[in-house]
């Protein structure tokens, strides 16, 4: 018998659906109550966060999900995405698992950080490096 442990959502979805903060909060609450992890596929995160109907921030996503990633290629980057695991306990040995599956090439880095403030700081530093 399978024992589900993870709820996987896309933001924005393949059909363009964008979650509101209230919807993501509701999903997060249900996951917490049922001991499930909430993972947000952020391949289209740039589109979702800048949508006119969006009321979510990157900080909200970091607070309400267990794992999310920031997609690069669908936002115009040549390659890559950032996997964000705000909880250090959940991120334990993440780099090892990636390496075991063939990831973690020469340019890869794993820097465990704690909480949304650290994520916001890293994103702010990254965004400052981009031209306006």
Backbone torsions as a table, in degrees:
resi	resn	phi	psi	omega
1	UNK	NA	131.5	179.3
2	UNK	-75.8	143.9	176.3
3	UNK	-120.4	98.3	-179.4
4	UNK	-59.2	142.0	180.0
5	UNK	-133.2	-10.5	-172.1
6	UNK	-136.6	135.0	171.7
7	UNK	-106.2	124.8	-175.0
8	UNK	-112.3	123.5	175.9
9	UNK	-129.2	155.2	174.3
10	UNK	-107.8	142.8	179.5
11	UNK	-141.5	106.2	-4.2
12	UNK	-74.5	158.0	-179.1
13	UNK	-76.1	174.2	178.4
14	UNK	-62.5	-23.2	179.1
15	UNK	-95.9	0.3	177.4
16	UNK	95.5	4.1	178.7
17	UNK	-66.7	134.5	179.2
18	UNK	-118.3	127.5	178.8
19	UNK	-75.9	145.3	172.6
20	UNK	-90.5	169.0	178.0
21	UNK	-62.5	-40.5	180.0
22	UNK	-63.2	-40.8	178.8
23	UNK	-65.7	-44.1	179.3
24	UNK	-66.8	-37.3	176.3
25	UNK	-61.8	-43.2	178.3
26	UNK	-61.1	-45.2	177.3
27	UNK	-62.8	-42.3	179.3
28	UNK	-62.1	-43.1	179.2
29	UNK	-62.3	-43.9	178.7
30	UNK	-63.4	-42.9	179.2
31	UNK	-63.0	-45.3	179.7
32	UNK	-61.3	-45.0	-178.7
33	UNK	-63.7	-26.0	-176.9
34	UNK	-110.1	15.3	179.0
35	UNK	54.1	44.6	177.4
36	UNK	-112.0	152.3	174.5
37	UNK	-91.2	144.8	176.9
38	UNK	-112.0	118.4	179.9
39	UNK	-115.9	129.6	-179.2
40	UNK	-110.2	120.0	176.1
41	UNK	-79.8	110.5	-176.8
42	UNK	-101.3	31.0	178.3
43	UNK	-56.9	-33.6	179.0
44	UNK	-112.4	27.5	-174.9
45	UNK	-60.8	-38.1	178.4
46	UNK	-59.5	-42.0	178.2
47	UNK	-66.8	-44.2	-177.1
48	UNK	-63.6	-44.9	-176.7
49	UNK	-69.4	-25.6	-178.5
50	UNK	-99.2	0.6	178.4
51	UNK	-63.8	144.1	-178.1
52	UNK	-59.0	-31.7	-177.5
53	UNK	-88.8	-1.5	-175.9
54	UNK	-77.8	133.7	172.8
55	UNK	-120.4	11.6	178.2
56	UNK	-90.6	148.8	172.0
57	UNK	-117.4	167.6	176.0
58	UNK	-62.0	-35.7	177.5
59	UNK	-63.7	-41.3	176.7
60	UNK	-59.0	-45.4	-178.8
61	UNK	-62.6	-41.6	178.6
62	UNK	-64.1	-34.9	-179.9
63	UNK	-77.0	-32.9	-170.4
64	UNK	-99.1	-10.7	179.7
65	UNK	-117.5	161.4	177.1
66	UNK	-92.4	-32.9	179.8
67	UNK	-144.9	137.7	170.2
68	UNK	-150.8	162.8	173.6
69	UNK	-131.9	153.4	179.9
70	UNK	-105.7	109.8	-177.6
71	UNK	-74.3	144.2	179.3
72	UNK	-107.7	-46.2	-170.4
73	UNK	-65.6	-36.9	180.0
74	UNK	-77.7	-6.3	176.2
75	UNK	-105.6	7.9	175.6
76	UNK	103.6	-2.1	177.8
77	UNK	-73.4	154.8	179.4
78	UNK	-68.2	-34.5	179.1
79	UNK	-164.9	165.4	166.9
80	UNK	92.4	162.0	173.9
81	UNK	-153.5	160.2	179.6
82	UNK	-108.9	124.8	175.2
83	UNK	-91.7	126.6	-176.9
84	UNK	-117.3	123.5	176.9
85	UNK	-124.9	95.1	-174.1
86	UNK	-61.6	-30.6	-177.5
87	UNK	-89.4	115.7	-179.2
88	UNK	-58.6	-34.2	178.5
89	UNK	-65.0	-41.4	179.1
90	UNK	-69.5	-31.8	-178.4
91	UNK	-80.0	-6.7	-178.0
92	UNK	-51.7	125.2	179.0
93	UNK	64.2	17.9	177.6
94	UNK	-58.7	-45.2	-179.8
95	UNK	-59.4	-38.1	178.8
96	UNK	-62.7	-45.0	-179.5
97	UNK	-63.5	-39.8	177.7
98	UNK	-63.6	-45.8	-179.7
99	UNK	-61.5	-42.2	-179.7
100	UNK	-62.3	-23.9	-178.2
101	UNK	-103.1	16.6	173.5
102	UNK	91.9	4.2	179.8
103	UNK	-92.7	-172.8	176.1
104	UNK	76.7	48.4	179.7
105	UNK	-65.2	-167.3	-172.8
106	UNK	-57.6	-35.9	-176.7
107	UNK	-93.2	0.2	-175.5
108	UNK	-75.1	145.8	177.1
109	UNK	-141.3	144.1	176.0
110	UNK	-124.7	117.6	-179.9
111	UNK	-126.1	99.2	179.1
112	UNK	-64.2	132.8	178.0
113	UNK	-132.3	157.8	-178.0
114	UNK	-112.7	126.9	167.9
115	UNK	76.5	166.3	-177.8
116	UNK	-60.5	-33.1	-179.0
117	UNK	-62.8	-40.3	178.7
118	UNK	-67.0	-38.0	178.0
119	UNK	-66.2	-45.2	179.2
120	UNK	-59.6	-41.1	179.1
121	UNK	-62.6	-45.3	-179.9
122	UNK	-64.5	-43.1	179.2
123	UNK	-65.1	-40.2	178.5
124	UNK	-61.3	-44.5	178.4
125	UNK	-61.7	-43.6	179.7
126	UNK	-63.3	-44.6	-177.7
127	UNK	-67.7	-31.6	177.6
128	UNK	-63.7	-26.0	-179.0
129	UNK	-78.4	-11.0	-178.7
130	UNK	-91.1	145.1	176.7
131	UNK	-71.3	154.5	179.8
132	UNK	-68.6	NA	NA
